[in-house]
Amino acid sequence: MIQTQGLCYQYPNGPRLVFPDADVPQGAVLLLSGPSGCGKSTWLALVAALVLPSAGSLTVAGQALGVLTSVAADAWRASAIGFLPQKLHLSAALSVYQNLAMAQWAAGQAEDARCIHAALQALGVDDLASRKPGQLSGGQAQRVALARSVLLQPQVILADEPTASLDDEAAADAVGLLLTAAKTQGATLVIATHDARVATLIPPDLQGQNGFQSLHLLRNML
Amino acid sequence: MKTLAFAWRYLWSRPMSAALNVLLLSLGLASITFLLLVGHQLTKAFERDLAGIDVVVGAKGSPMQLILSGVLHIDVPPGNVPLQAVRALEKHPLVASVIPISLGDNFRSYRIVGTSHDYLALHGVTLAQGQLWQQSMQVVLGATVAAKLGAALGQTFAGSHGLGGGGHAHGDNAYTVVGILAPSGSVLDRLVLTDSASVWKVHEDFTALDDDDRKAMEEEREVTMALVRYKTPMAAVSFPRFVNTTTEMQAAAPALEVTRLLNMLGLGTDVLRAFAAVLLLTAALSVFIALWSAVRERRGDLALLRMLGAPPGKVAALLLCEAVWLGLLAAALGLLLGQGFAAALGWFLKLDTTLLIGGMVWPPALAVVPALAVGVPLGAALLPALGAYRISVLELLQGR
């Protein structure tokens, strides 16, 4: 669940971003759209407690952000937020399995092989566990990155431009996977994108009581 | 633990760079190891072999040669001095004791030293087997000699002329082994010890034509040098001058000559030390560049770790652990290389049989090598680690 009120972020010596209010119930999907430079990344950073809002209130997964110390914010992020970056950022030095193990290490948890294999299994890439990211196809890599983001069973999944540079078929696949993963976890899903295809890829039955909303950021809010 | 494991993987994800840095670091560390080993062993050898000898009296020539040949047994002596002149020294009021040393022959390149029982007492060695010589032509073997030649009590052998291997064999006069010394770590380990009279006998039997000849020779008997102990330290002021001005011999103070020798070596070790420092500095720079570029290359990966909930300290620790791995690997390799260099030098200069320099010695001062090995790359990693600490996740999100 994500609730924002009067959220605004002032860049030091830079623009001041004011965001429209959002109220996303647990398990719903939020499509965060808008052209490049409209503040999507900043909104994600605020929701992930990476930066503090300059004004306004922000509650994510039942936690009021803005009152957390940076150490507490790191610990909270590890347990509450799953993140799928645009460039995936799978470590080329590590195998698929170790990439997931690293997520557990980063969160300060003990390595749990069963958990890792289950997460890979759920996305159908468990047989690639010992491969290096360089040996994966684009689609396989995205599944591995998604497995990593849901590994710690977060309440909120943030996906940053998941369809960028994908063809129509792969984009549909990616969005479908995200929706399935979020549904299985009961997690709130945020898809930040400037790709107009994503809105059309979300099936109509998600709209309405299943909780699909759209938050459109405009550049003129800068 | 996990951090170290991940750091290890990251380090070897760029094998060329990692290997180069380990090599550079270990070369610097090997130089330092080598210097420490040589310095330690020389100092120890000098302290050990010089103990109890206040002054050495021998033929005129280089005083250092006298010390190197008669005390450390690594050089040839400048010549011989008459036995009578040495006997006269014993009567000098400032002299407590005189130990004669006669060199000239060898047994398979181990020196045969004619001396008195006092020489063994001076170095505080004990017998492992047998007994001391009771008459001429009986020998006591040093521990190394006995081990290397596999000699046993009762065995007989003939000495060869000269101090190296080969030379004319004194076949008519055979020595008998009557004792073997326990290892003492001193110069005596590699000597064949006998009575002074043995050396005279071998050479007189070899050259004398008849009994008259022999008689004349007995009066002209010589020793190579005498190790002198003073009654009082005050003698150091007057006794050497007395010897140098009133006799045909010279007096050389071992402490003085060794200090001189170490000063001469000091120039060389200073150059080597500077060289080692430059190598280490180069290695530090190389580690810095490698880690700095690693942070730049892996900006995204590191930022993602923050996104995954890793505190900044943990991200920085990952990088520092890479430096620690570099240091540990370089320490092991550097120590081995340094020991290898020392062993090679000992072998190359044929000093291994002299026990002067060799490998696989671990003086406590060597602890500085692993300390440097970990310290230098850690120092070089500080700035890159700070970069990793301060990495901005917002940049990752904004795709820069």
Interface residues (C-beta under 8 A of the other chain):
Chain A: S41 T42 L44 A45 A48 L50 V51 S70 V71 D74 A75 W76 R77 A78 S79 I81 F83 P85 Q86 K87 H89 S91 A92 A93 L94 Q98 M102 A103 W105 A106 A107 G108 E111 R148 D160 E161
Chain B: K2 T3 F6 R9 Y10 W12 S13 R298 G300 D301 A303 L304 L305 R306 M307 L308 G309 A310 P311 K314 V393 L394 L396 L397 Q398 G399
